[in-house]
Amino acid sequence: MRLTILAAVLAAGATACGSPAPAPQGQTASTTSTAPTSASAPVSDKQKPAVKAELTMQGKPGLGLLTATNQGTAPITFQGWPKLAFTNPANQPAAIPVEQKLVPGEGPSITLQPGQTAFAGVLLDVDDDANSFAINEMTAELPGMTPAKVTFIGTDGRPIADLTRLKVSEAKVGTMQPAAQGVTVFD
């Protein structure tokens, strides 16, 4: 059975650093975009940002929206795609390929002031074939920040506690955007 889940992701408890970290295993770019991926300069420990990430499923089957809200006291600046990584039920890395898509288009430089939110779409291809991995956790990393656990939210508005029933073969991720319009539209 093939079910597609479009997810919204972002990093919770992220901390800024001076340069982007390497992409997780299996992550590939699907475009030759020249849009840079950058992050703001390091901040002091008193000003470290805190990002709340939610993956909210939409009314249509398989659609979701990533919301990332700056809950810290300092602005966060970034550009590009969030990096996704997965673990299996044994908490070992799952080699799920992630394709970067220009959805809904180029990712602009975004500065989130405390209380502001950014958005990105993620499309998880969930099926039960030989190329699928049961997942226990998904992490997301804003460009140049520390990866953090992603919270999945169901269409009923409640957190999805058990992800192990999801068997993921691949994922697609759109660019971070300052508005939600169009981020959940994949080809």
CORQUIHU-V772238 format. One line per field, one symbol per residue. phi: phi as a letter, one per 30 degrees, with the letter a starting at -180 (. if undefined). A space follows every 10 residues. Layout:
# CORQUIHU-V772238
phi: ???
This chain:
# CORQUIHU-V772238
phi: .cbcccbcba dcidbdbdbd ddddeidbcc bcecddcbbd decdedcedb cccbccdcdd eicabdbbcd cdcbdbbaaj cdccbbbded hcecdcdbcd cdbdledddb ccdejdbbba cbccccabcd ccbdccabcb bdeicddbdc cdcdddicec dccdddccca bbbcddbdbd eidcccd
